[in-house]
Amino acid sequence: GCVIVRDGQIVGEGFHERAGEGHAEVNALAQAGELAKGATAYVTLEPCSHYGRTPPCARALVDAGLARVISAMQDPNPLVAGKGVSILSDAGIQVELGLLEEQSKQLNIGFISRMTRKRPFVRLKMAASVDGRTAMASGESQWITGAAAREDVQAWRAKSSAILTGVGTVLYDNAKLTVRTDHLLDKRGFQPMRVVLDAHARLTGQEAVFENNAAVQYVVSEEAKVSPEIVGSQHVNVVRLALDAKGYFDLSALLHALAEQEVNDLFVEA
């Protein structure tokens, strides 16, 4: 995120809404307009310095005439990692690093994980009774969580880049794995990616998880025969991974593949 302050007043705010779109600094500068000249920018991450899908934010701050930039932490992306600070300093902008650094690391934990470990940060959702049960002895499923906990699930879905589940959950619950709370979806702007593990390609493409146009990563074995309806869907990407001797996916390879799809935070519901 980025907040631009001039004469003690906030004149611009912005955050990076989705990959490929304007970064926080660019959005805050657009809101501040001419008031950015001589102002101070507070950012949660060092402004980027390279041309990717968007131009470098450090250069945008220089062009806008900022006087000072206070960054909570250095960008762990090796394409940046201090280069943004150098661009700002070389242009005569006062730069300070480290304000609320630990809080920023928690805020950016998924991005940091992807940059330093080449894998997303993984969170697991599990509903269990006080005696450790997740279902009745008969196998029948019953609600364990209350309304507040279910709303928390919606919040964590909204905070995540992707939601992962297995074929069993899709077949048994016909789960959509979407954010259904309006104000959370409005704030996020789009549904998270869904990741479905289905080694033997048992799904047909008629399941609820495929209904809307949100991206789906459909993970199958190298030999699996995938339904033509799934193969032909514009919002579904079929990912083929090898199985180990026990018939399971290599989770390290899976997480690496998701990192290549720019998944920072992975929420597991299975």
C-alpha positions in Angstrom: 0.0 0.0 0.0 1.0 3.7 -0.4 -0.2 6.8 1.4 1.0 10.3 0.2 1.0 13.0 2.8 1.5 16.8 2.3 1.5 19.4 5.1 0.1 16.8 7.5 -2.8 15.9 5.2 -3.4 12.7 3.3 -3.6 13.6 -0.4 -3.4 10.2 -2.0 -3.9 6.5 -1.2 -3.6 3.4 -3.2 -2.9 -0.4 -3.2 -1.9 -3.0 -5.7 -5.3 -4.5 -6.6 -4.2 -7.3 -8.9 -1.3 -8.5 -11.0 -0.7 -6.6 -14.2 -2.5 -3.5 -12.9 -1.1 -0.3 -11.4 1.0 -0.7 -8.2 0.1 1.1 -5.0 2.3 4.1 -5.7 0.8 4.7 -9.1 -2.7 4.6 -7.8 -1.9 6.9 -4.9 -0.1 9.4 -7.3 -3.2 9.4 -9.5 -5.3 10.4 -6.6 -2.9 13.0 -5.3 -2.3 14.7 -8.7 -0.3 17.9 -8.4 -0.4 17.7 -4.6 2.2 15.0 -4.7 5.0 17.5 -5.5 7.1 18.0 -2.4 5.0 15.4 -0.4 6.0 12.3 1.5 5.1 8.8 0.4 4.7 6.0 3.0 4.9 2.6 1.4 4.7 -0.9 2.8 7.3 -2.2 0.3 10.3 -0.6 -1.5 9.1 0.9 -4.8 9.9 -1.3 -7.8 12.7 -0.4 -10.1 12.2 -2.6 -13.2 9.9 -2.8 -16.2 7.6 -5.8 -15.8 3.9 -5.7 -16.7 3.9 -2.1 -15.3 6.6 0.6 -15.4 8.8 1.2 -12.3 7.1 2.9 -9.4 10.4 4.5 -8.2 10.6 6.4 -11.5 7.0 7.5 -11.1 7.7 8.9 -7.7 10.7 10.8 -9.0 8.7 12.2 -11.9 5.9 13.3 -9.5 8.4 15.4 -7.5 8.1 13.6 -4.1 10.4 15.0 -1.5 10.6 12.0 0.8 9.8 8.3 0.7 9.5 6.2 3.8 9.4 2.4 3.1 8.6 -0.2 5.7 10.9 -2.8 4.1 13.2 -3.6 1.3 11.7 -5.5 -1.6 12.8 -9.2 -1.5 12.4 -9.5 -5.3 15.9 -9.8 -6.6 14.9 -7.6 -9.6 14.4 -4.8 -7.1 16.2 -5.4 -3.7 17.6 -1.9 -3.1 17.5 -0.7 -6.7 14.3 1.2 -6.1 15.9 3.0 -3.1 19.0 3.9 -5.3 16.8 5.4 -8.0 15.0 7.6 -5.4 18.3 8.6 -3.7 20.1 9.4 -6.9 17.2 11.8 -7.8 17.6 13.7 -4.5 14.7 12.2 -2.7 15.1 11.5 1.0 14.6 7.8 1.7 14.1 6.0 5.0 13.7 2.2 5.5 12.4 0.2 8.4 9.3 2.0 9.7 7.0 -0.8 11.1 9.1 -3.4 9.3 7.8 -6.4 11.2 4.2 -5.5 10.6 5.0 -5.0 6.9 6.6 -8.5 6.7 3.4 -10.0 8.2 1.3 -8.1 5.6 3.6 -9.2 2.8 4.3 -12.7 4.1 2.9 -14.4 0.9 4.9 -12.3 -1.5 8.1 -12.7 0.7 7.6 -16.5 0.6 7.2 -16.5 -3.2 10.3 -14.4 -3.7 12.6 -16.1 -1.2 11.3 -19.7 -1.2 9.7 -20.0 -4.6 6.4 -21.1 -3.1 3.3 -19.4 -1.7 2.6 -19.1 2.0 0.1 -21.8 2.9 -2.8 -21.6 5.3 -5.0 -24.6 6.2 -8.6 -24.4 7.2 -9.9 -27.2 9.4 -13.2 -27.5 11.3 -12.9 -29.9 14.2 -14.9 -30.6 17.4 -13.2 -30.3 20.8 -12.5 -34.1 20.8 -10.7 -33.7 17.4 -13.4 -35.1 15.2 -14.2 -33.7 11.7 -17.3 -35.8 11.1 -19.7 -38.2 12.9 -18.7 -41.9 13.4 -21.0 -42.8 10.5 -19.1 -40.4 8.2 -22.1 -38.1 8.0 -21.0 -34.4 7.8 -22.5 -31.9 10.2 -21.9 -28.2 10.8 -19.2 -27.7 13.4 -18.4 -24.1 12.9 -20.7 -21.2 13.9 -21.7 -18.2 11.9 -18.7 -16.1 13.1 -16.2 -18.8 12.1 -17.8 -19.2 8.7 -17.5 -15.4 8.1 -13.8 -15.8 9.0 -13.5 -18.3 6.3 -14.9 -15.8 3.8 -12.4 -13.2 5.0 -9.5 -15.6 4.6 -10.7 -16.6 1.1 -10.8 -12.9 0.2 -7.3 -12.4 1.5 -5.9 -15.3 -0.5 -4.5 -15.5 -4.0 -5.9 -19.0 -4.5 -8.0 -21.6 -2.7 -6.9 -25.3 -3.0 -9.1 -28.3 -2.6 -9.2 -32.0 -3.6 -11.5 -33.8 -5.9 -13.3 -35.5 -3.0 -14.5 -32.1 -1.6 -15.7 -31.1 -5.0 -17.6 -34.3 -5.6 -19.1 -34.6 -2.1 -19.9 -30.9 -1.4 -20.0 -29.6 -4.9 -18.1 -26.6 -3.4 -17.8 -23.4 -5.4 -14.9 -22.1 -3.2 -15.8 -18.5 -3.9 -16.0 -15.3 -1.7 -19.7 -14.9 -1.0 -19.7 -11.9 1.3 -20.6 -8.9 -0.8 -18.4 -6.3 1.0 -15.4 -8.6 0.9 -15.8 -9.3 -2.7 -16.4 -5.6 -3.5 -13.2 -4.7 -1.7 -11.2 -7.5 -3.5 -12.8 -6.9 -6.9 -12.6 -10.4 -8.2 -12.8 -14.0 -7.1 -9.6 -15.9 -6.0 -8.1 -18.5 -8.2 -9.3 -22.1 -7.4 -6.9 -25.0 -7.5 -8.4 -28.5 -7.7 -6.3 -31.6 -7.3 -7.8 -34.5 -9.3 -5.1 -37.0 -10.1 -7.3 -39.2 -12.3 -9.5 -36.5 -13.8 -12.8 -37.6 -12.4 -14.5 -34.2 -12.8 -16.6 -33.5 -15.9 -16.7 -29.7 -16.0 -20.3 -29.5 -14.8 -19.4 -29.1 -11.2 -20.0 -25.8 -9.3 -16.3 -25.0 -9.0 -16.2 -24.4 -12.8 -19.4 -22.3 -13.0 -18.2 -18.7 -12.9 -15.3 -17.2 -14.9 -12.8 -17.1 -12.0 -9.5 -18.8 -12.9 -9.2 -22.5 -12.1 -5.9 -24.5 -12.0 -7.0 -28.1 -12.6 -4.2 -30.4 -11.5 -4.1 -33.9 -12.9 -1.6 -36.7 -13.5 0.5 -36.7 -16.6 -1.5 -39.6 -18.0 -5.0 -38.5 -17.0 -7.7 -38.0 -19.7 -9.4 -34.7 -19.0 -13.0 -34.0 -19.9 -13.2 -32.0 -23.2 -15.5 -29.5 -21.5 -12.7 -28.7 -19.0 -10.0 -28.6 -21.7 -12.1 -26.2 -23.8 -12.9 -23.8 -21.0 -11.1 -20.4 -21.3 -10.8 -19.9 -17.6 -9.4 -23.4 -16.7 -5.7 -24.2 -17.0 -4.9 -27.9 -16.9 -1.7 -28.5 -14.9 -0.1 -32.0 -15.3 2.2 -33.2 -12.6 3.9 -36.6 -12.0 2.6 -38.9 -9.2 4.9 -40.6 -6.7 5.0 -44.3 -6.0 2.0 -44.1 -3.7 -0.1 -42.2 -6.3 0.2 -38.7 -4.7 1.3 -35.4 -6.2 4.7 -34.0 -5.3 3.5 -31.0 -3.1 6.8 -29.2 -3.6 6.4 -29.3 -7.4 2.8 -28.2 -7.0 3.7 -25.2 -4.8 6.5 -24.3 -7.2 4.0 -24.4 -10.1 1.6 -22.1 -8.2 4.4 -19.7 -7.4 5.0 -19.4 -11.2 1.4 -18.4 -11.5 2.1 -15.6 -9.0 0.2 -17.2 -6.2 1.4 -15.5 -3.0 -1.1 -16.8 -0.4 -2.7 -20.3 -0.7 -5.7 -21.2 1.4 -6.3 -25.0 1.7 -9.9 -26.3 2.2 -10.2 -30.0 1.8 
